Amino acid sequence: MIAIVGEDTVHRVEELPGEQAPVGLTLALGRLRALGVTGLRVALPAPGHPLGLSGPPEFNARALQAEEAVICHGAAFGLVPEVHEAGPEGDVHAEVVWHCLPVRDAPPADVPSLGEAERELAEALREATEALTRLDVAASGPVAEAAIDAYRARAEQGGEVLAPGYPPRAARVLQLAQRVGALISLAGANGHGGAVSASEMAARHAALRPVERTARRAQVAAYNSMVEERERGKR
């Protein structure tokens, strides 16, 4: 449960079938299992890219606003988080309310296989580094590589990136996606970096946009790989 909620944030689930009031996450997961849910998929949508979503439009709109959602496998439900701050001044804490809503029983949008994600990430990382170096953008080149190596070292010290039971390739893909995400963050640091003209800023954004998209696709593929592998084993 700690691996799901993270730290000490309070989580509640609303609009759960069979429940008249919000319930805790433990009870909600048990209720969902009783309703036929056998797994959970992550969705990380962004404007123009409904990554991991399957509809209907009402659910997609709320997931896009939150920029994340969980899609149930085995029953047509989805969960969208909404973060609130609660408590008196000086003791404010975050609370997460998950809205349980109906979803369309259809394949999730634009989720690659682990193999596809790994190939795409390696290519995107190489192309983005080359493009940013050519553009003389701050946080590219050797400095960026050193910072990314430090990021990877911290990640390795932090332990496993996925829960036990995931395919080893999933952890490898997720770590590479995080490395790509670090490059994007570094390239976006310090304002516009070395890009001083409108055309240079546009070129920098054009170089980063497909990389960010690729990294999100890979993360979803990694997080959802256990459900996908289980389903392949049933065929």
N, C-alpha and C positions, 0 to 999 in steps of 0.2 A: 504493500500500500504506500509506503514512503516513496518508493521508486516512481509511483504514479503521481502523487500530489506534490512532492518536493518540499523539503523543509517543513514549516509548520503552518502553511497557508490553509485556511478553512475552505473546504469544497462542499457545495450542495448541488443537488440535481433537482430541477423543477420540471413540471409537465410530464413526469414519468407515468406511463400507463398503470393504472391501479392505485396511484397515490394521489391524495387530495392536497398534500402540502409538500414543500421541499424536503428531501431526505439526504442523509449523509452518503458519501461516495461508496462506502462498503455495502450498505443496504441497496443502493442503486445498482451496483454491479451484480449483486445477487439476483435482484429483480430482473435485470436485463438477461441474465443467464436463463432464468425461468421462462422468459419470453422467447427463448430460442437463440439468443446471441452466443456465438461460438468464438468470436474474435473481434478485435478492434483494429480499424485502419486509420492512419493519420492522413489528413488533408492539409495542405499549406497553400491555399489559393492566393492569388494576387490579381489586381485589376487586369482584365484581358486574358487571364490564365487560370481557369477553374481547376487547378491541379488537385486531383484526388476526389473531386466531387462528382456526383451522379444525378443531381437534381432532387426535387423540383426547383424551379427558379426562386421560390420563397426561401428555401433552405440555403441555396447557393448565395443569395444576397446577404443573408445574415453571416454566413461563413466568410464571405469576402470582407465584410466589415470587420470581423474579428481577426481575419488573416490566418485562421486555423479552425479545424474542426476534427471531430472523431466520427467515423462512419462504422456502424455496427455491421458485422458479418453474421449472416444467419437469420437476421430479422431486419426489417426495413425501418431502422431508426438511426438518427444522427444526433450528435451532441455538439453544441456551439458554446464556447465559454464567454462569460461576461465578467470582467474584473471590477470589483468595488473596493473602496477603502472604507473602513469602519473603525470605531473606537474613539475615545476622547483625545483631545490634543496632547501630544507627547507619547501617546500609546496607540498610534494609528497602525492598523494592520490590514493586509489585503485579504479579501474574500473572493472566491471564484464561484459564480453561479453557472452551472451547465444547463442549458435549455435542451430538453429532449424533444425532438421533432421528427415527423415522418420524412423519409427519404425515398427516392426512386430505387427500386431493385435493379440496378444496372452496373456494368463495369465502371470503375472510377476513371476519370478523364486523365489521359496523358501520363500515366505512370509507367516508366520503363522497367524492364527486367534488371536484375542486379548487374548482369554482364553488360547490358547496354549502358547503364548508368556509369559503370566504371570506365568504359571506353570514352564516353562523352566527357566525363570529368577530366580525364587525363588530357584530352585534346583541348578542352576549354581552358584549363589552367595554363597550358603551354601558349595558346594563342593570345590569351589575355595578358600574360606577362610580356610577351613580345610586343603587343600593341601598346601597352602602357609605357614600356621602355622607349619605344619609338616616339611616343607623344611627350616624353620627358615629364611624365606626371609624377608628383611626389608620391612616395611609398611604393615605387616600382624599383626593380633592379636589386642589387646586393642588399640594400638596407631592408627592403621588403622581405627578401629571402631569410635574412637573419631574424627578423621579427616573427616570421611564420615558423621558422625552426623553433624559436622560443615558445611559441604558442603550442606547437606539437609536443614539446617536452612537458609543458604544463598539463596538457590533455592526458599524456601517458601516465603522469604522476597521479592523476585524478581517478585512475582505475578504469573499469570497463565502460565503454560507451553505450553498450546494449546489455540487456538482461541475459542471464544464462539461457542457453537453448537456441539462440539465434545462429544462423549460419556464419562461419568465420568471414565469408566474403562480405556479409552485410556490415560487420564492424569495420572492415577495410574500406568499404564504399563510404560509410558515414564519416570516418576519419578524414578521408580525402575531400568530402563535401565540406567539412568544417574548415579544412585548410583553404579551400577555394573561398569560403565565406570570409576567412581572415584576410585574404588578399583583397577582396572587395572592400572590406572595412578600412584597410590600410590605404587603399587608393582613394577612398572617400574622406580620409582624415585631412585636417589642416585646410579646410575650405575646398577650393578648387585645385589645390596642389600647384603643379607647374603649368596647368592649363589657364592661360590668362585671357584669351580671346573667346568670343562666343563660339567660333568654329572649333576651337580646340576643346572647349567644354563639351560641345555636342559630340565630338569624336570620342572623348573619354567615356561619356555616357553610352554611346553606341557600342564601345568595346566591352563595357561592364554588363549591359543589359542581358545579353544571351548567357553570360557566365552565371549571373545571379539566378536566372531561370533554370539553368542546368544543375546548379547546386541544390536548388529546392527540389527538383525532380529526383535527384539522387537520394536526398534525405528521405523523401516519401517512400522510395523504393526500398531503402534499407529498413526503415521502421516497419514497413508492411510485409517484409520478406517472410516472416514466420507464418503469417496467415496464408500467403501465397504458396509457400512450400507445402503446408498442410493440405491445401486444396489440390495441388498437383499429385500428392500421394494418394488421394481418394479416386483419381481418375483411372 
